[in-house]
Amino acid sequence: MAALAVFGVFAAGCSAGGTGLRDSGPAPGEAAKNPGGPASSPPGQIPGAGAKTPDAVALLRKDPKVDPELKADLKPCAEGQYPVDVSLGHLTGGSVPDVVVNVTTCADAVAIGSFVYRLNGSAYQNVFMVTEPAVYSSIDRDELVVTKQVYEKTDPVATPTAEEVSTYRWTAGSPGRFVRTHWSRTQYSGMPGSAGETFVVPNNPYVPPPRTEEQGGRGAGPVGAGPAEPGAGSASGAVNPAATVPTAPVTAAARTPGRNREKS
């Protein structure tokens, strides 16, 4: 599976500002090989949280929306762990924490898919997904933050051209859905005489920002124009088609290296 090697995007998943609980468990049977490990919490339970971590691999394999190729590549890495990062957090207003699953490659930890599951009755339901390289989702309190590293064809893997961050909030209704409320793009040395410019589109994410000005703010409500937000789904399981994300002009100026991934 082709993917761009990315380092900076993974820092968002371990952001100090988020409150989601994370877990990267071993492959089935691996826990039994370490009888000397801590036994203060039952298997699959996050210490102190009272919330059990669902089997992310099983969720992905049973999900009809997940690409068969991704399912086929979902195998334990050399360390015996599946290449998945799992975060728990209250995103959709339910009494049970929602599950954010990021899938990476074994060789170089490149992000290849991000999914959000919500408990609906007795089963988890896919309410958000994005499957493209260099995209990673994280939880910041009650918001879903999706970070994407943007590369030009000649960019080294450690120096992306830009970073785009989209913030989503859950809107209740029938069905409920994630709505993008904020979008920003940081251009690494993309403007003359600048070490990096951040562009923010507060209300209509589908209108490209000015070339030399900065905007700020947060949208108030669903996006009302243009195609649906990338990867946004509904409680009924329907996934909206991906939309074209606005981009700022890119020059051939030198770029600032991306952030290294924090190991969790």
Residue, then its C-alpha position, 0 to 999 in steps of 0.5 A: m500500500a503506497a503511502l508517504a512517510v510522515f513524522g510531524v502528523f503523529a505529534a497531534g495524536c499525542s497532543a498534551g492538550g487532548t484528553g483522550l485516553r490512548d492504548s496500543g495493545p499487543a496482538p491476541g495472545e501476546a499478553a499471556k507471554n508476559p505474566g510478570g507485567p502489571a496486573s492492577s487493571p483487568p485486561g483491556q481496561i484503561p487504568g483509572a478510567g473505568a472504560k474498556t478498550p474495544d478490540a480495534v482490530a476486530l472493529l476494523r475487520k467487521d466494518p464493511k466500509v473499511d477497504p479490503e486491502l487495508k484489512a488484508d494488510l492489518k497484521p501484527c508487526a515484528e514486535g507482535q503488536y498490530p499497527v493501530d493507535v486507539s484513543l477513547g473520548h466523549l465526542t458524540g455525547g454518549s455515556v460510553p466513550d467513543v473510539v478513535v482508531n488510527v492505522t499505520t504501517c509497520a515499517d515506518a509508522v505511516a498513517i494510512g487510515s483514521f476511523v471513529y466508532r460510536l456505540n449504538g445499542s450493543a454494537y459500535q458504528n462507524v461515524f467518521m473515516v478518512t483513508e489517505p496517507a499522512v492523516y491522523s486523528s486525535i481527541d481534544r476534549d470533546e472535539l475531533v482534530v484531524t491533522k494532515q501533512v501536505y507534500e509536494k513531489t520533491d519534498p523530503v519525507a521530514t519536510p512537508t510543504a504545509e500542515e492542515v488541521s481540521t476541527y470537527r464537532w458532533t451535532a445531534g440529530s437524526p442522524g447525528r454527524f461530525v461537522r467541521t467547525h475550524w480549518s487552518r493551514t500552516q505553510y512552512s516557509g511558504m511566504p517570502g521573509s517568513a518562517g511559516e504562515t498560518f491561514v485560517v478559514p473560519n466560516n466557509p472552509y471551501v473558500p481559499p484564504p488570501r495570499t498575504e493576510e491572516q484570518g482567525g476565528r471559529g465557525a458556528g455551525p455546519v458548513g453550508a456550502g460546497p461538498a461534504e467535509p472529508g470523511a465525515g459520516s453519520a450515525s446511520g453509518a453513511v460516509n459522505p464523499a471527500a471534499t476538496v480542502p482549500t490550499a494556500p499558494v505554495t512556493a519553492a522556498a526552503r521549508t521548515p522540517g516537520r515535527n517528529r512523532e511522539k512515541s506513545 
